[in-house]
């Protein structure tokens, strides 16, 4: 099973946070080697840093992102036109465009999303762990 980490999951994992649920921690442990994150998560982090809503251990968000992915053995999934167009066709359960792109990525590649986000849990056809 391929796991797609939601942005908050990636942030909590990188910080060693206890906010990750037990099932999420187990899925990540068992799924090592099949962990992915959408490239949109880098934009979401950079936007939050610019708005002073997020502080990362490094000023350079791109460098931080690359280091976390390398350290955790996580691969990135780029956004393509299939994901972008699918995102625009999703039911409006979620107003956040970042999360809609994450949902579309999971649907496109048949991935399970690791997320606590209840709005994401509403999408039909999306498997999730939390």
BADOVO-271295 format. One record per residue: residue number from 1; residue in one letter; z, x, y of N, C-alpha, C in turn. Coordinates in nm, 4 decimals. Layout:
N
<lumvo NUM, A, <Z, X, Y>, <Z, X, Y>, <Z, X, Y>>
...
//
This chain:
130
<lumvo 1, X, <0.0000, 0.0846, -0.1177>, <0.0000, 0.0000, 0.0000>, <0.0000, 0.0890, 0.1239>>
<lumvo 2, X, <-0.0896, 0.0608, 0.2161>, <-0.0965, 0.1334, 0.3433>, <-0.0096, 0.0609, 0.4453>>
<lumvo 3, X, <0.0744, 0.1359, 0.5139>, <0.1655, 0.0793, 0.6128>, <0.1212, 0.1161, 0.7536>>
<lumvo 4, X, <0.1148, 0.0168, 0.8396>, <0.0820, 0.0360, 0.9802>, <0.2101, 0.0165, 1.0605>>
<lumvo 5, X, <0.2558, 0.1214, 1.1268>, <0.3797, 0.1133, 1.2026>, <0.3551, 0.0523, 1.3396>>
<lumvo 6, X, <0.4337, -0.0482, 1.3726>, <0.4324, -0.1042, 1.5068>, <0.4860, 0.0044, 1.6012>>
<lumvo 7, X, <0.4573, -0.0063, 1.7286>, <0.4993, 0.0959, 1.8239>, <0.6505, 0.1131, 1.8255>>
<lumvo 8, X, <0.7252, 0.0031, 1.8262>, <0.8715, 0.0166, 1.8281>, <0.9208, 0.0828, 1.6998>>
<lumvo 9, X, <0.8567, 0.0541, 1.5882>, <0.8937, 0.1180, 1.4621>, <0.8713, 0.2681, 1.4701>>
<lumvo 10, X, <0.7581, 0.3089, 1.5260>, <0.7296, 0.4514, 1.5433>, <0.8347, 0.5173, 1.6325>>
<lumvo 11, X, <0.8691, 0.4518, 1.7428>, <0.9688, 0.5062, 1.8348>, <1.1042, 0.5205, 1.7659>>
<lumvo 12, X, <1.1464, 0.4172, 1.6941>, <1.2758, 0.4216, 1.6269>, <1.2761, 0.5248, 1.5148>>
<lumvo 13, X, <1.1649, 0.5350, 1.4421>, <1.1549, 0.6339, 1.3347>, <1.1640, 0.7746, 1.3928>>
<lumvo 14, X, <1.0937, 0.7982, 1.5021>, <1.0934, 0.9327, 1.5622>, <1.2305, 0.9714, 1.6152>>
<lumvo 15, X, <1.3087, 0.8713, 1.6572>, <1.4411, 0.8975, 1.7129>, <1.5505, 0.8958, 1.6062>>
<lumvo 16, X, <1.5139, 0.8639, 1.4822>, <1.6141, 0.8546, 1.3764>, <1.7092, 0.7392, 1.3996>>
<lumvo 17, X, <1.6584, 0.6329, 1.4597>, <1.7407, 0.5191, 1.4986>, <1.7857, 0.4348, 1.3794>>
<lumvo 18, X, <1.9064, 0.3839, 1.3911>, <1.9607, 0.2928, 1.2902>, <1.9048, 0.1514, 1.3087>>
<lumvo 19, X, <1.8180, 0.1321, 1.4063>, <1.7602, -0.0002, 1.4304>, <1.6571, -0.0389, 1.3255>>
<lumvo 20, X, <1.6087, 0.0587, 1.2486>, <1.5148, 0.0276, 1.1403>, <1.5895, -0.0449, 1.0294>>
<lumvo 21, X, <1.5344, -0.1558, 0.9847>, <1.5993, -0.2306, 0.8768>, <1.5958, -0.1500, 0.7472>>
<lumvo 22, X, <1.6816, -0.1872, 0.6539>, <1.6818, -0.1205, 0.5226>, <1.5467, -0.1352, 0.4523>>
<lumvo 23, X, <1.4881, -0.2579, 0.4488>, <1.3563, -0.2699, 0.3842>, <1.2486, -0.1856, 0.4533>>
<lumvo 24, X, <1.2555, -0.1748, 0.5861>, <1.1577, -0.0934, 0.6590>, <1.1751, 0.0538, 0.6238>>
<lumvo 25, X, <1.2995, 0.1000, 0.6219>, <1.3260, 0.2394, 0.5860>, <1.2769, 0.2702, 0.4449>>
<lumvo 26, X, <1.3033, 0.1797, 0.3526>, <1.2606, 0.2002, 0.2133>, <1.1088, 0.2019, 0.2031>>
<lumvo 27, X, <1.0420, 0.1085, 0.2709>, <0.8953, 0.1030, 0.2673>, <0.8361, 0.2321, 0.3230>>
<lumvo 28, X, <0.8926, 0.2825, 0.4305>, <0.8432, 0.4071, 0.4910>, <0.8670, 0.5244, 0.3967>>
<lumvo 29, X, <0.9838, 0.5276, 0.3342>, <1.0149, 0.6357, 0.2400>, <0.9190, 0.6332, 0.1221>>
<lumvo 30, X, <0.9007, 0.5159, 0.0632>, <0.8127, 0.5006, -0.0531>, <0.6662, 0.5178, -0.0133>>
<lumvo 31, X, <0.6317, 0.4765, 0.1080>, <0.4932, 0.4804, 0.1545>, <0.4489, 0.6128, 0.2119>>
<lumvo 32, X, <0.5347, 0.7138, 0.2051>, <0.4969, 0.8446, 0.2592>, <0.3606, 0.8845, 0.2049>>
<lumvo 33, X, <0.2740, 0.9255, 0.2945>, <0.1368, 0.9592, 0.2563>, <0.0401, 0.8459, 0.2840>>
<lumvo 34, X, <0.0926, 0.7270, 0.3050>, <0.0117, 0.6105, 0.3397>, <0.0656, 0.5438, 0.4657>>
<lumvo 35, X, <0.1100, 0.6247, 0.5600>, <0.1638, 0.5742, 0.6860>, <0.0606, 0.5934, 0.7967>>
<lumvo 36, X, <0.0439, 0.4879, 0.8755>, <-0.0557, 0.4891, 0.9818>, <0.0029, 0.4296, 1.1091>>
<lumvo 37, X, <-0.0580, 0.4641, 1.2208>, <-0.0248, 0.4048, 1.3490>, <-0.1559, 0.3845, 1.4245>>
<lumvo 38, X, <-0.1639, 0.2752, 1.4959>, <-0.2828, 0.2494, 1.5765>, <-0.2832, 0.3411, 1.6985>>
<lumvo 39, X, <-0.3999, 0.3868, 1.7359>, <-0.4129, 0.4686, 1.8565>, <-0.3644, 0.3924, 1.9793>>
<lumvo 40, X, <-0.3651, 0.2598, 1.9737>, <-0.3184, 0.1801, 2.0877>, <-0.1707, 0.2051, 2.1154>>
<lumvo 41, X, <-0.0962, 0.2482, 2.0150>, <0.0463, 0.2775, 2.0356>, <0.0653, 0.3931, 2.1333>>
<lumvo 42, X, <-0.0270, 0.4879, 2.1363>, <-0.0191, 0.5970, 2.2332>, <-0.0354, 0.5426, 2.3747>>
<lumvo 43, X, <-0.1288, 0.4502, 2.3936>, <-0.1469, 0.3887, 2.5251>, <-0.0242, 0.3066, 2.5637>>
<lumvo 44, X, <0.0307, 0.2333, 2.4683>, <0.1501, 0.1534, 2.4971>, <0.2662, 0.2437, 2.5408>>
<lumvo 45, X, <0.2869, 0.3539, 2.4699>, <0.3931, 0.4487, 2.5074>, <0.3667, 0.5089, 2.6444>>
<lumvo 46, X, <0.2443, 0.5530, 2.6692>, <0.2098, 0.6140, 2.7977>, <0.2296, 0.5154, 2.9129>>
<lumvo 47, X, <0.1931, 0.3901, 2.8913>, <0.2096, 0.2873, 2.9940>, <0.3572, 0.2641, 3.0240>>
<lumvo 48, X, <0.4385, 0.2583, 2.9191>, <0.5826, 0.2364, 2.9388>, <0.6480, 0.3566, 3.0058>>
<lumvo 49, X, <0.6040, 0.4764, 2.9730>, <0.6565, 0.5957, 3.0386>, <0.6198, 0.5925, 3.1870>>
<lumvo 50, X, <0.4959, 0.5594, 3.2178>, <0.4509, 0.5542, 3.3574>, <0.5278, 0.4501, 3.4384>>
<lumvo 51, X, <0.5653, 0.3407, 3.3733>, <0.6416, 0.2343, 3.4409>, <0.7919, 0.2593, 3.4365>>
<lumvo 52, X, <0.8311, 0.3748, 3.3805>, <0.9721, 0.4140, 3.3692>, <1.0520, 0.3180, 3.2804>>
<lumvo 53, X, <0.9840, 0.2568, 3.1836>, <1.0504, 0.1692, 3.0871>, <1.0804, 0.2419, 2.9564>>
<lumvo 54, X, <1.0321, 0.3657, 2.9457>, <1.0508, 0.4454, 2.8253>, <1.0627, 0.5914, 2.8655>>
<lumvo 55, X, <1.1575, 0.6591, 2.8056>, <1.1733, 0.8027, 2.8260>, <1.1554, 0.8694, 2.6902>>
<lumvo 56, X, <1.0660, 0.9651, 2.6845>, <1.0406, 1.0392, 2.5611>, <1.0940, 1.1812, 2.5762>>
<lumvo 57, X, <1.1165, 1.2502, 2.4649>, <1.1666, 1.3878, 2.4721>, <1.0699, 1.4862, 2.5385>>
<lumvo 58, X, <0.9430, 1.4471, 2.5525>, <0.8423, 1.5320, 2.6173>, <0.7765, 1.4532, 2.7293>>
<lumvo 59, X, <0.7399, 1.5239, 2.8360>, <0.6692, 1.4584, 2.9471>, <0.5266, 1.4217, 2.9069>>
<lumvo 60, X, <0.4641, 1.5064, 2.8295>, <0.3266, 1.4839, 2.7858>, <0.3274, 1.3886, 2.6665>>
<lumvo 61, X, <0.2914, 1.2628, 2.6919>, <0.2959, 1.1605, 2.5869>, <0.2030, 1.1955, 2.4718>>
<lumvo 62, X, <0.0855, 1.2473, 2.5022>, <-0.0093, 1.2845, 2.3974>, <0.0460, 1.3922, 2.3054>>
<lumvo 63, X, <0.1125, 1.4900, 2.3641>, <0.1729, 1.5966, 2.2845>, <0.2867, 1.5411, 2.1991>>
<lumvo 64, X, <0.3715, 1.4583, 2.2590>, <0.4802, 1.3951, 2.1834>, <0.4250, 1.3156, 2.0666>>
<lumvo 65, X, <0.3222, 1.2353, 2.0949>, <0.2619, 1.1499, 1.9923>, <0.2100, 1.2350, 1.8762>>
<lumvo 66, X, <0.1344, 1.3392, 1.9075>, <0.0781, 1.4272, 1.8049>, <0.1885, 1.4929, 1.7220>>
<lumvo 67, X, <0.2936, 1.5402, 1.7877>, <0.4036, 1.6047, 1.7159>, <0.4735, 1.5083, 1.6210>>
<lumvo 68, X, <0.4959, 1.3855, 1.6665>, <0.5615, 1.2858, 1.5803>, <0.4735, 1.2552, 1.4596>>
<lumvo 69, X, <0.3457, 1.2336, 1.4820>, <0.2556, 1.2033, 1.3707>, <0.2516, 1.3190, 1.2714>>
<lumvo 70, X, <0.2394, 1.4402, 1.3222>, <0.2349, 1.5577, 1.2345>, <0.3656, 1.5743, 1.1571>>
<lumvo 71, X, <0.4777, 1.5621, 1.2257>, <0.6081, 1.5818, 1.1632>, <0.6353, 1.4775, 1.0551>>
<lumvo 72, X, <0.5954, 1.3532, 1.0810>, <0.6224, 1.2425, 0.9887>, <0.5099, 1.2187, 0.8873>>
<lumvo 73, X, <0.4000, 1.2916, 0.9001>, <0.2880, 1.2724, 0.8078>, <0.2193, 1.1382, 0.8271>>
<lumvo 74, X, <0.2058, 1.0985, 0.9520>, <0.1443, 0.9700, 0.9864>, <0.0032, 0.9958, 1.0373>>
<lumvo 75, X, <-0.0917, 0.9146, 0.9919>, <-0.2297, 0.9242, 1.0399>, <-0.2540, 0.8165, 1.1442>>
<lumvo 76, X, <-0.3410, 0.8458, 1.2390>, <-0.3753, 0.7455, 1.3391>, <-0.5014, 0.6696, 1.2986>>
<lumvo 77, X, <-0.5066, 0.5450, 1.3416>, <-0.6240, 0.4610, 1.3198>, <-0.6859, 0.4368, 1.4571>>
<lumvo 78, X, <-0.8093, 0.4831, 1.4789>, <-0.8728, 0.4590, 1.6088>, <-0.9099, 0.3117, 1.6255>>
<lumvo 79, X, <-0.9297, 0.2728, 1.7493>, <-0.9743, 0.1370, 1.7785>, <-1.1262, 0.1382, 1.7831>>
<lumvo 80, X, <-1.1873, 0.0471, 1.7101>, <-1.3332, 0.0351, 1.7109>, <-1.3712, -0.1065, 1.7550>>
<lumvo 81, X, <-1.4992, -0.1347, 1.7607>, <-1.5406, -0.2662, 1.8111>, <-1.4989, -0.3784, 1.7175>>
<lumvo 82, X, <-1.4889, -0.3508, 1.5880>, <-1.4463, -0.4550, 1.4947>, <-1.3014, -0.4967, 1.5242>>
<lumvo 83, X, <-1.2165, -0.3985, 1.5460>, <-1.0764, -0.4271, 1.5764>, <-1.0653, -0.4946, 1.7130>>
<lumvo 84, X, <-1.1354, -0.4421, 1.8124>, <-1.1285, -0.4979, 1.9471>, <-1.1755, -0.6430, 1.9506>>
<lumvo 85, X, <-1.2872, -0.6715, 1.8848>, <-1.3377, -0.8093, 1.8868>, <-1.2486, -0.9020, 1.8050>>
<lumvo 86, X, <-1.1976, -0.8528, 1.6934>, <-1.1079, -0.9345, 1.6108>, <-0.9803, -0.9678, 1.6877>>
<lumvo 87, X, <-0.9307, -0.8724, 1.7640>, <-0.8108, -0.8935, 1.8442>, <-0.8297, -1.0094, 1.9427>>
<lumvo 88, X, <-0.9468, -1.0157, 2.0032>, <-0.9762, -1.1218, 2.0984>, <-0.9919, -1.2591, 2.0361>>
<lumvo 89, X, <-1.0096, -1.2633, 1.9048>, <-1.0289, -1.3904, 1.8345>, <-0.9016, -1.4421, 1.7668>>
<lumvo 90, X, <-0.7928, -1.3672, 1.7779>, <-0.6674, -1.4088, 1.7140>, <-0.6067, -1.5292, 1.7847>>
<lumvo 91, X, <-0.5341, -1.6097, 1.7089>, <-0.4597, -1.7202, 1.7697>, <-0.3579, -1.6604, 1.8667>>
<lumvo 92, X, <-0.3246, -1.7351, 1.9704>, <-0.2375, -1.6793, 2.0747>, <-0.0882, -1.6801, 2.0409>>
<lumvo 93, X, <-0.0525, -1.6348, 1.9204>, <0.0892, -1.6234, 1.8855>, <0.1559, -1.5159, 1.9694>>
<lumvo 94, X, <0.0762, -1.4201, 2.0099>, <0.1306, -1.3049, 2.0814>, <0.0481, -1.2794, 2.2068>>
<lumvo 95, X, <0.1144, -1.2685, 2.3198>, <0.0441, -1.2448, 2.4463>, <0.0228, -1.0954, 2.4721>>
<lumvo 96, X, <0.0963, -1.0104, 2.4015>, <0.0895, -0.8662, 2.4220>, <-0.0396, -0.8103, 2.3626>>
<lumvo 97, X, <-0.1295, -0.7554, 2.4452>, <-0.2573, -0.7054, 2.3924>, <-0.2404, -0.5870, 2.2972>>
<lumvo 98, X, <-0.1369, -0.5070, 2.3165>, <-0.1135, -0.3941, 2.2253>, <-0.0851, -0.4470, 2.0844>>
<lumvo 99, X, <0.0041, -0.5448, 2.0767>, <0.0406, -0.5996, 1.9458>, <-0.0744, -0.6762, 1.8815>>
<lumvo 100, X, <-0.1555, -0.7407, 1.9625>, <-0.2721, -0.8109, 1.9069>, <-0.3696, -0.7101, 1.8451>>
<lumvo 101, X, <-0.3841, -0.5944, 1.9078>, <-0.4695, -0.4898, 1.8509>, <-0.4093, -0.4326, 1.7231>>
<lumvo 102, X, <-0.2781, -0.4222, 1.7175>, <-0.2123, -0.3768, 1.5943>, <-0.2335, -0.4778, 1.4828>>
<lumvo 103, X, <-0.2207, -0.6059, 1.5134>, <-0.2464, -0.7114, 1.4135>, <-0.3915, -0.7045, 1.3660>>
<lumvo 104, X, <-0.4841, -0.6930, 1.4591>, <-0.6260, -0.6856, 1.4223>, <-0.6548, -0.5634, 1.3360>>
<lumvo 105, X, <-0.5896, -0.4524, 1.3647>, <-0.6066, -0.3312, 1.2841>, <-0.5580, -0.3552, 1.1416>>
<lumvo 106, X, <-0.4412, -0.4171, 1.1293>, <-0.3868, -0.4465, 0.9963>, <-0.4793, -0.5396, 0.9184>>
<lumvo 107, X, <-0.5331, -0.6386, 0.9858>, <-0.6254, -0.7313, 0.9188>, <-0.7542, -0.6599, 0.8775>>
<lumvo 108, X, <-0.8070, -0.5785, 0.9664>, <-0.9336, -0.5100, 0.9401>, <-0.9226, -0.4147, 0.8208>>
<lumvo 109, X, <-0.8102, -0.3454, 0.8099>, <-0.7944, -0.2450, 0.7056>, <-0.6998, -0.2869, 0.5923>>
<lumvo 110, X, <-0.6592, -0.4150, 0.5955>, <-0.5710, -0.4694, 0.4914>, <-0.4435, -0.3864, 0.4761>>
<lumvo 111, X, <-0.3784, -0.3650, 0.5889>, <-0.2546, -0.2881, 0.5934>, <-0.1352, -0.3808, 0.6112>>
<lumvo 112, X, <-0.0195, -0.3345, 0.5718>, <0.1059, -0.4051, 0.5932>, <0.1713, -0.3468, 0.7179>>
<lumvo 113, X, <0.2094, -0.4339, 0.8117>, <0.2709, -0.3875, 0.9362>, <0.4220, -0.3767, 0.9171>>
<lumvo 114, X, <0.4780, -0.2658, 0.9618>, <0.6230, -0.2482, 0.9612>, <0.6697, -0.2816, 1.1023>>
<lumvo 115, X, <0.7287, -0.4019, 1.1169>, <0.7646, -0.4502, 1.2500>, <0.8745, -0.5552, 1.2452>>
<lumvo 116, X, <0.9633, -0.5533, 1.3455>, <1.0622, -0.6599, 1.3580>, <1.0098, -0.7770, 1.4419>>
<lumvo 117, X, <0.8910, -0.7647, 1.4964>, <0.8358, -0.8606, 1.5934>, <0.8035, -0.9945, 1.5260>>
<lumvo 118, X, <0.8815, -1.0956, 1.5586>, <0.8652, -1.2283, 1.4973>, <0.7301, -1.2924, 1.5319>>
<lumvo 119, X, <0.6748, -1.2613, 1.6495>, <0.5434, -1.3154, 1.6862>, <0.4357, -1.2606, 1.5932>>
<lumvo 120, X, <0.4471, -1.1345, 1.5551>, <0.3507, -1.0754, 1.4620>, <0.3639, -1.1409, 1.3250>>
<lumvo 121, X, <0.4859, -1.1752, 1.2873>, <0.5092, -1.2379, 1.1567>, <0.4394, -1.3731, 1.1442>>
<lumvo 122, X, <0.4028, -1.4361, 1.2558>, <0.3385, -1.5687, 1.2543>, <0.1907, -1.5653, 1.2160>>
<lumvo 123, X, <0.1273, -1.4497, 1.2224>, <-0.0161, -1.4434, 1.1955>, <-0.0446, -1.4604, 1.0465>>
<lumvo 124, X, <-0.1314, -1.5547, 1.0154>, <-0.1721, -1.5763, 0.8767>, <-0.2562, -1.4592, 0.8291>>
<lumvo 125, X, <-0.2316, -1.4215, 0.7050>, <-0.3094, -1.3135, 0.6462>, <-0.2537, -1.1756, 0.6753>>
<lumvo 126, X, <-0.1475, -1.1678, 0.7566>, <-0.0870, -1.0387, 0.7893>, <0.0378, -1.0204, 0.7034>>
<lumvo 127, X, <0.0388, -0.9139, 0.6265>, <0.1585, -0.8787, 0.5516>, <0.2450, -0.7922, 0.6405>>
<lumvo 128, X, <0.3750, -0.8105, 0.6313>, <0.4663, -0.7296, 0.7100>, <0.5921, -0.6990, 0.6306>>
<lumvo 129, X, <0.6588, -0.5939, 0.6728>, <0.7871, -0.5542, 0.6154>, <0.8843, -0.5441, 0.7299>>
<lumvo 130, X, <0.9999, -0.6003, 0.7121>, <1.1117, -0.5765, 0.8010>, <1.2383, -0.6173, 0.7316>>
//
